[in-house]
Amino acid sequence: MSPQTLLILCLLLTTVTSTPSDVITQTNNFLAHIRNLSDSGIYETLTLSNIVSYEVTDGLNFNNYNLQLELGSPHYRSKRRVETFVVMVMVEHSTGDLSYAIDTFPAMDPDSVEDFWVKKVEGRREMRNYLYEGLREKGNDDAKHFEETLINVDKITRSNLNNLNNDELLNFIDQLAAKNEGVTDNADVDSVLVKAKAVLRERYITSQLSGLKGEVLKRIAEDVAEDPVRRQVAGKLLMK
């Protein structure tokens, strides 16, 4: 082995072993957290490429892990394979509870997001059929209401949709799309689908922004160049 090769190996080993185990643990905790934040499931493609830098500070109530991470994904909107993010993991002293913040959430390719939504909906068809068949067998009022909603789509409101959890909402969209298959110019159904997808999108953005600090939320809410839904969600979170 040449001296140059040996030197490179030593440098690589030093870099790897110099990262403390607690930093690696909190990095993995953050990665597990963010991979669960996208309702479509596309964030599950995020992988850790590199811990670029880290700083650990001991605050009054928290240990703060300030991390600069390179995360990889084949589905970034930028078409890059790796992007860099500034992340904070806060560990509460008394309970060990974790809180997270990130400077900018990963922006994913819209076509890829749509593909992940389709796969998720398709994967829930069997679960949907099992769930609602079971409810019908029990004579459950919720199942009856669900079926009546499918029939009377012109009466559906955003409030009705807000009463469904994410799985139920995905199942509802799937049922409605199946009911409307082959039908053209059905304005009522199209309107409900738009409302349902809007509810899901707002929930998705809420999950993205909920860990951010107040000053970051304020900046998003006041930035006229921001997506209107992101501004609206940031404003709601500030009022909590």
C-alpha positions in Angstrom: 0.0 0.0 0.0 1.5 3.4 -1.0 2.1 6.1 1.6 -0.5 8.3 -0.2 -3.2 5.6 0.1 -2.4 5.0 3.7 -2.7 8.7 4.5 -6.1 8.9 2.8 -7.3 5.9 4.7 -6.1 7.4 8.0 -7.9 10.7 7.3 -11.1 8.9 6.4 -11.0 6.8 9.6 -10.3 9.9 11.6 -13.3 11.7 10.1 -15.6 8.8 10.8 -14.4 8.0 14.3 -14.3 11.7 15.3 -18.1 12.1 15.1 -19.4 11.4 18.7 -21.9 8.6 19.1 -24.6 11.0 20.5 -24.4 13.1 17.4 -24.8 10.1 15.2 -27.8 9.0 17.4 -29.5 12.3 17.1 -28.8 12.5 13.4 -30.5 9.1 13.0 -33.4 10.3 15.2 -33.9 13.3 12.9 -33.7 11.2 9.8 -36.4 8.8 11.1 -38.5 11.7 12.1 -38.4 13.5 8.7 -38.9 10.3 6.7 -42.4 10.0 8.4 -43.5 13.6 7.6 -44.7 13.2 4.1 -48.2 11.8 3.7 -47.3 10.6 0.2 -44.4 8.6 1.6 -41.8 10.3 -0.7 -39.6 11.4 2.3 -39.0 7.7 3.0 -36.5 7.9 0.2 -34.3 10.3 2.1 -31.0 8.8 3.2 -28.0 10.2 5.1 -25.1 10.9 2.9 -22.8 12.8 5.3 -22.7 14.7 8.5 -20.9 17.9 7.2 -20.6 19.6 10.6 -22.1 19.6 14.1 -22.2 21.6 17.3 -23.6 20.6 20.6 -24.6 23.2 23.1 -26.0 22.7 26.6 -29.0 25.0 27.2 -31.1 25.7 30.2 -33.7 23.1 29.4 -32.3 21.4 26.3 -29.2 19.9 24.8 -29.1 21.4 21.3 -27.6 19.5 18.4 -26.9 21.9 15.5 -26.3 19.8 12.4 -25.4 20.4 8.8 -26.5 17.2 7.0 -26.2 16.0 3.4 -29.3 14.0 2.6 -29.7 11.9 -0.6 -32.8 11.2 -2.6 -33.5 10.4 -6.3 -36.6 12.5 -6.2 -35.4 16.1 -5.4 -37.1 18.8 -7.5 -33.6 20.2 -8.2 -32.6 16.9 -9.8 -29.6 16.8 -7.6 -28.9 13.5 -5.9 -27.7 15.1 -2.6 -28.8 18.4 -0.9 -27.6 20.1 2.3 -29.8 21.0 5.2 -29.3 22.8 8.5 -31.0 20.9 11.3 -31.5 21.3 15.0 -32.4 18.5 17.4 -33.4 19.6 20.9 -33.3 17.0 23.7 -35.1 18.0 26.9 -33.0 17.5 30.0 -35.7 16.2 32.3 -37.6 13.9 30.0 -35.4 13.2 27.0 -38.2 14.3 24.7 -37.0 15.3 21.2 -37.9 18.4 19.2 -36.8 19.1 15.6 -36.3 22.0 13.3 -35.0 22.4 9.8 -34.1 25.5 7.8 -35.9 24.3 4.6 -37.8 21.2 4.0 -36.7 19.0 1.1 -38.4 20.1 -2.1 -39.4 17.0 -4.0 -40.3 16.6 -7.7 -44.1 17.1 -8.1 -44.4 14.2 -10.6 -42.7 11.9 -8.2 -44.9 13.0 -5.3 -48.0 12.3 -7.4 -46.6 8.8 -8.2 -46.1 8.1 -4.5 -49.7 9.3 -3.8 -51.0 6.9 -6.5 -49.1 4.0 -5.1 -50.2 4.8 -1.6 -53.9 4.9 -2.6 -53.6 1.7 -4.6 -52.0 0.0 -1.7 -54.9 0.9 0.6 -57.6 -0.5 -1.6 -57.7 -3.9 0.2 -57.5 -2.2 3.6 -60.3 0.1 2.6 -62.5 -2.7 1.4 -61.8 -4.7 4.6 -62.4 -1.7 6.9 -65.7 -0.5 5.4 -67.1 -4.0 4.8 -66.5 -4.7 8.5 -68.3 -1.4 9.4 -71.3 -2.3 7.2 -71.5 -5.7 8.8 -71.7 -4.1 12.2 -74.3 -1.6 11.0 -71.9 1.2 12.1 -73.5 4.7 11.7 -70.1 6.1 10.5 -70.1 3.6 7.6 -73.6 4.5 6.7 -72.7 8.2 6.7 -69.6 7.5 4.6 -71.7 5.7 2.0 -74.3 8.4 2.0 -71.6 11.0 1.5 -70.4 9.1 -1.6 -73.9 9.2 -3.0 -74.6 12.9 -2.0 -71.2 14.4 -3.0 -72.9 17.7 -3.7 -73.5 18.0 0.1 -70.0 17.4 1.2 -68.2 20.2 3.0 -64.6 20.8 4.0 -65.8 20.4 7.6 -67.0 16.8 6.8 -63.6 16.1 5.2 -61.7 17.5 8.3 -63.5 14.8 10.4 -61.7 12.0 8.5 -58.2 11.0 9.4 -55.6 10.7 6.7 -56.2 7.0 5.9 -60.0 7.6 5.8 -59.5 10.6 3.5 -57.3 8.6 1.2 -59.9 5.8 1.1 -62.6 8.4 0.4 -60.7 9.8 -2.5 -60.1 6.3 -3.8 -63.8 5.3 -3.5 -64.9 8.6 -5.1 -62.5 8.2 -8.0 -63.7 4.6 -8.5 -67.3 5.7 -8.4 -66.6 8.4 -11.0 -64.6 6.2 -13.3 -65.6 6.6 -16.9 -67.8 9.6 -16.0 -67.0 13.0 -17.7 -67.9 16.5 -16.7 -69.1 15.6 -13.2 -68.6 19.0 -11.5 -69.8 17.8 -8.1 -67.3 15.0 -7.9 -64.4 17.1 -9.2 -65.2 19.8 -6.7 -65.1 17.3 -3.8 -61.9 15.7 -5.0 -60.3 19.2 -5.1 -61.5 19.8 -1.5 -60.2 16.5 -0.3 -56.8 16.9 -1.8 -56.6 20.5 -0.4 -57.3 19.1 3.1 -54.5 16.5 2.7 -52.1 19.2 1.3 -52.8 21.5 4.3 -52.2 18.6 6.7 -48.9 17.7 4.9 -47.7 21.3 5.1 -48.8 21.5 8.8 -46.6 18.5 9.5 -43.7 20.2 7.8 -44.0 23.5 9.6 -45.1 22.4 13.1 -41.6 22.0 14.4 -40.4 25.4 13.4 -39.7 28.3 15.7 -42.0 31.3 16.0 -39.7 33.7 14.1 -39.4 31.3 11.2 -43.2 30.8 11.1 -43.6 34.6 11.2 -41.3 35.0 8.2 -43.2 32.4 6.2 -46.6 33.9 7.1 -45.4 37.4 6.0 -43.5 36.5 2.9 -45.8 37.4 -0.1 -43.6 35.2 -2.3 -44.4 32.1 -0.3 -47.0 29.5 -1.3 -50.4 30.8 0.0 -51.2 27.6 1.8 -47.8 27.6 3.6 -48.5 31.2 4.6 -52.0 30.3 5.9 -50.7 27.3 7.8 -47.8 29.3 9.4 -50.3 31.9 10.5 -52.5 29.3 12.1 -49.6 27.8 13.9 -48.5 31.2 15.2 -51.9 31.7 16.8 -51.7 28.4 18.8 
